[in-house]
Structures are given as structure tokens and as C-alpha cells.
Amino acid sequence: MDKRPYGKTGEMLSIIGFGGIVTAELPQEEANSIVALAIDRGVNYFDVAPTYMDAEERLGIALKGKRNNIFLACKTGKRTKEEARKELENSLRLLNTDHFDLYQLHSMTTDEDFEVAMGPGGAMETFVKAKDEGLIRYIGFSAHSVEVALKLLDAFQFDSVLFPLNWVNYFNANFGPQVVEKAMAKGVARLALKAMAKTVIPEGQSRKYEKCWYLPVDEPELASLALRFTLSQPITAAIPPGEPKLFKMALDIAEKFTPITEEEIRLLKEKAKGLEPIFRLRS
């Protein structure tokens, strides 16, 4: 599997990341198996969060003996200094590690998220101290808002941003390109979420995939176009959906990755017509 630079750090990450939610609520043996499969096929970038059910515990066990060969990212949804510190220490314990390669503010969405986390007594104070202590190596954030992501990029020299970069969002909502552009200008690495998302789940329709709150692309040909579209942007890596079946599909696509062509982009634009994007800019 191809690897790309993680900003200017010298780290090289697999173009597909392993979303820890893949292991959530799996029997431990299955979790061990899919983690081993991912590593065998070249994945060295793993990302998890406390909100992913029991994923930290499952992944922590599955990574025993493998920790030194991977880049491990975690997150906190806490916004205050004290709460973030407590969550950081618990995540380190569950994942059986003495440090995270990347620690991120999770799902930064509202102005309040920004003001509390970045203000006096906010979570960012925990991040800076933890880096000084060697508990984390790099500092990043994930966001579901273009506006908040741009504010964060102006407020602090983050190492990376993890953001939804997706064909329907780009074509139908102009959601995402602004974040990529500003991150590039600031020298911040770009990591992608939701590359294989398609649209919102219609009202009244049940989830086909329990770990996807949106409707993902599960047709192999369209999934290939969608993932290759995102991987053709100036990014380091993309994290596929949390379903094992879709993660394995992403592995197959990434192993044969070629940049998307203009003709394929035209085809994707046609297929995006009428689809509701899962995220929009604020009105």
C-alpha cells in the first residue's frame, strides 16, 4: 500500500487508515484478526476515540506486540482541561500504550466547542502539557464544520486536520475544499473522513450498516470512484467507514490506487445529482 508524508514531520502514513470503530462490539478474536489483516496489507495508521463504543479496549488488545510499528491516533470529545486530561489518561490505559502519536480534539462543530476548548482552562491546555510530557507527539483536530475548522486553523499551529472530504459534499455543497486550501497554506497535514459516504439515510428507513449514520457507498465500482476521488485530493490518508466489509473493500481499492481522471470526475458529478450531502455550510 502506498504511503504519503504526514505533513513535514517525516512520518509516512498508509493512504488508508484503520478506523478503530471497525473493532467495536466485535468478538475479540475477530477484532484481532482484522487488525492483523490491516497491518499485513500495509496499514500503519490507526485512529480511535472513546465514543466508539468498546473500540479502545478491543483495539488495545489487538495491538499488543504491534504498537511500535504503527502510528496511533486518538481523540477527546471533552472541551475542558480537566476532563480532557482524565479522558487522555483513560485512553492510554485502555490502549496499553505510554503515548499517542496524534491526539485530536474530536468533532469540533460549534462556536462553543471552539471557545471552550481553545479558551482559558480549555482542552488545548491539556494537549500542550501532554506534548511536553511526551504523552502525545502531534496535535490535531477533527471537525464537522467548515467554519469552525477554519477558525481552529487560524488559532493554533496544528499538525493535522481530520475532515469529511467527500464527492457529494464537494459537488453539491462546496463543503471541504476551503479547509484543504487553508490547511495547505498553514502547512497542516490533511486527513480525510467520509470518502465513501453517499447521502443521508431517508427518513423512516433503517440503517443498513449499524456503524454508519449515513448511507455509505457499497457498490464496488462507485466505492472505487468515491475513494479514489478523495485520495486524489492533496491529503495524506483517508479513513473508510467503520463496517468491516467496507473497510476491506477500501483496502482492495487503495492497493490498486490510481488518481481519478477528468472523465471519472464527470461521471461522479452525474451520479451525485439529486443526492443530499451529509454536511453543508452554515446558512
C-alpha positions in Angstrom: 0.0 0.0 0.0 1.2 3.5 -0.9 2.4 5.8 2.0 2.4 9.5 2.0 4.1 12.1 4.2 2.3 13.3 7.3 3.0 17.0 6.9 6.6 17.9 7.4 7.1 15.5 10.4 9.0 12.8 8.5 6.3 10.3 9.3 4.9 8.2 6.4 1.3 7.0 6.7 -0.6 4.4 4.7 -3.1 6.1 2.4 -5.9 4.1 4.2 -6.3 4.5 7.9 -7.9 1.9 10.2 -10.8 3.5 12.0 -10.9 1.9 15.4 -14.7 1.7 15.3 -14.2 -1.3 13.0 -13.3 -3.3 16.0 -16.2 -2.0 18.2 -18.5 -4.7 19.5 -16.7 -7.5 17.6 -15.7 -10.7 19.4 -12.0 -10.1 20.4 -10.8 -12.9 18.1 -12.4 -11.1 15.1 -11.0 -7.8 16.2 -7.5 -9.3 16.5 -7.9 -10.9 13.0 -9.0 -7.7 11.2 -6.2 -5.6 12.8 -3.7 -8.3 11.8 -5.1 -8.3 8.3 -4.8 -4.5 8.0 -1.2 -4.5 9.2 -0.3 -7.4 6.9 -1.7 -5.3 4.0 0.3 -2.3 4.8 -1.9 -0.2 7.1 0.2 1.6 9.7 -2.2 4.5 10.6 -4.8 3.7 13.3 -7.4 6.1 14.7 -9.8 5.6 17.6 -11.9 7.5 20.1 -13.6 6.9 23.4 -17.0 7.5 21.8 -16.6 4.4 19.6 -18.3 2.0 22.0 -15.7 -0.5 23.2 -13.3 0.1 20.4 -10.4 1.3 22.6 -10.5 -1.8 24.7 -10.8 -4.1 21.6 -8.1 -2.3 19.7 -5.8 -2.1 22.7 -5.8 -5.9 23.0 -5.5 -6.4 19.2 -2.4 -4.2 19.0 -0.4 -5.9 21.7 3.0 -6.6 20.3 2.3 -4.4 17.3 2.3 -0.9 18.8 5.9 0.1 17.8 5.2 -0.4 14.1 2.1 1.8 13.8 1.1 5.4 14.1 -1.7 5.5 16.7 -4.1 8.4 16.8 -6.8 9.1 19.4 -9.2 11.8 20.3 -11.1 13.5 23.1 -14.6 15.0 22.9 -14.0 16.8 26.1 -13.6 20.5 26.0 -12.2 21.5 29.4 -8.6 21.0 30.6 -9.5 18.6 33.5 -12.0 16.4 31.5 -9.6 16.1 28.6 -6.7 15.1 30.9 -8.9 12.4 32.5 -10.0 11.1 29.1 -6.5 11.1 27.7 -5.2 9.0 30.7 -8.0 6.5 30.4 -7.5 6.1 26.6 -3.7 5.5 27.2 -4.7 2.8 29.7 -7.2 1.1 27.5 -4.9 1.1 24.5 -2.0 -0.3 26.5 0.4 2.5 25.4 2.5 5.1 27.0 1.9 7.7 24.3 -0.3 8.6 21.3 1.4 9.6 18.0 -1.5 12.0 17.4 -4.1 13.3 19.8 -7.1 15.3 18.5 -9.9 17.5 19.6 -12.9 15.4 18.4 -15.8 16.6 16.3 -15.3 20.3 16.7 -18.7 21.6 15.4 -20.0 24.7 17.2 -18.6 28.1 18.2 -19.0 27.0 21.8 -16.7 23.9 21.1 -14.1 26.4 19.8 -14.4 28.9 22.6 -14.3 26.4 25.5 -11.6 24.1 24.1 -9.3 26.9 23.0 -10.0 29.3 25.8 -8.6 29.6 29.4 -8.9 26.2 31.2 -9.8 24.6 27.9 -8.7 21.2 26.5 -5.9 22.7 24.5 -4.0 23.4 27.7 -4.1 19.6 28.4 -2.8 19.0 24.8 0.2 21.3 25.2 1.2 20.0 28.6 0.8 16.3 27.4 3.1 17.0 24.5 5.7 18.5 26.8 5.4 15.3 28.9 5.8 13.0 26.0 2.3 11.6 26.2 1.5 12.8 22.7 3.7 13.6 19.8 1.4 15.6 17.5 -1.7 17.7 18.0 -4.7 17.7 15.6 -8.5 18.1 15.5 -11.4 16.6 13.7 -14.4 18.8 12.7 -17.7 18.6 11.0 -18.0 22.3 10.3 -16.0 24.3 7.7 -16.4 27.5 9.7 -15.1 26.0 13.0 -12.3 24.2 11.1 -11.1 27.5 9.6 -11.2 29.2 13.0 -9.1 26.5 14.5 -6.5 26.6 11.7 -6.1 30.3 12.4 -6.0 29.9 16.2 -3.2 27.3 16.6 -0.4 25.6 14.6 -2.0 22.1 14.5 -0.1 19.2 12.9 -3.2 17.9 11.1 -6.9 18.3 10.5 -9.2 15.3 10.1 -12.2 16.4 8.0 -15.0 15.0 5.8 -13.7 15.2 2.2 -16.3 13.6 0.0 -17.5 13.7 -3.6 -21.2 14.6 -2.9 -20.1 17.2 -0.3 -17.7 18.8 -2.8 -20.1 18.8 -5.8 -23.4 19.5 -4.1 -22.5 21.7 -1.1 -19.0 23.1 -1.8 -18.2 21.6 1.6 -14.5 20.8 2.3 -12.3 22.5 -0.3 -11.9 25.6 1.9 -10.4 23.5 4.7 -8.0 21.7 2.4 -6.8 25.1 1.0 -6.3 26.8 4.3 -4.6 23.7 5.9 -2.2 23.6 2.9 -1.4 27.3 3.3 -0.7 26.8 7.0 1.4 23.7 6.5 -1.1 21.4 8.3 -1.5 17.8 7.2 -4.9 16.7 5.8 -6.6 13.5 6.8 -10.0 12.5 5.4 -13.2 11.1 6.7 -16.4 10.0 4.9 -14.8 9.4 1.5 -17.2 6.5 0.9 -20.3 8.3 2.2 -23.1 8.8 -0.3 -26.1 10.6 1.3 -28.3 10.9 4.3 -30.5 8.0 5.3 -34.1 8.7 4.1 -36.5 9.4 6.9 -38.1 6.2 8.1 -35.5 4.0 6.6 -33.5 1.8 9.0 -29.7 1.7 8.9 -28.2 -0.9 6.6 -24.9 -0.7 8.4 -25.1 -0.2 12.2 -21.9 1.8 12.4 -22.8 4.2 9.6 -25.2 7.0 10.5 -25.3 7.9 6.8 -25.8 5.9 3.6 -22.4 4.6 2.5 -21.4 3.6 -1.0 -21.2 -0.2 -1.0 -21.3 -0.9 -4.8 -17.6 -1.7 -5.6 -17.4 0.4 -8.8 -18.9 3.5 -7.2 -16.9 3.0 -4.0 -13.7 2.9 -6.0 -14.6 6.2 -7.7 -15.6 7.8 -4.4 -12.5 6.7 -2.5 -10.2 7.5 -5.4 -11.7 11.0 -5.7 -10.8 11.7 -2.1 -7.3 10.1 -2.3 -6.7 12.2 -5.4 -7.0 15.4 -3.3 -3.9 16.8 -1.6 -4.3 14.6 1.5 -2.2 12.1 3.4 -4.8 9.4 4.1 -8.5 8.5 4.3 -10.3 6.6 7.0 -13.0 4.3 5.5 -16.4 3.6 7.1 -16.5 1.6 10.4 -18.0 -1.6 8.9 -15.5 -4.4 8.4 -16.9 -5.2 5.0 -16.5 -1.7 3.8 -13.0 -1.4 5.3 -11.9 -4.5 3.4 -13.4 -3.0 0.2 -11.4 0.1 0.8 -8.2 -1.9 1.3 -8.7 -3.5 -2.1 -9.3 -0.1 -3.8 -6.3 1.5 -2.1 -3.9 -1.3 -3.1 -4.6 -0.5 -6.8 -4.9 3.2 -6.4 -4.6 5.4 -9.4 -5.5 9.1 -9.5 -9.0 9.9 -10.6 -9.4 11.1 -14.2 -11.4 14.1 -15.6 -13.8 11.6 -17.3 -14.4 9.8 -14.0 -15.0 13.1 -12.2 -17.7 13.9 -14.8 -19.2 10.5 -14.1 -19.2 11.1 -10.3 -20.8 14.5 -10.8 -23.6 12.8 -12.8 -24.1 10.2 -10.0 -24.1 13.0 -7.4 -27.1 14.8 -9.0 -30.1 14.9 -6.6 -28.1 13.4 -3.6 -28.4 15.3 -0.3 -24.9 15.9 1.1 -24.3 14.7 4.7 -22.8 18.0 5.6 -23.5 21.6 4.5 -22.0 25.0 5.1 -23.9 27.1 7.6 -26.7 29.1 6.1 
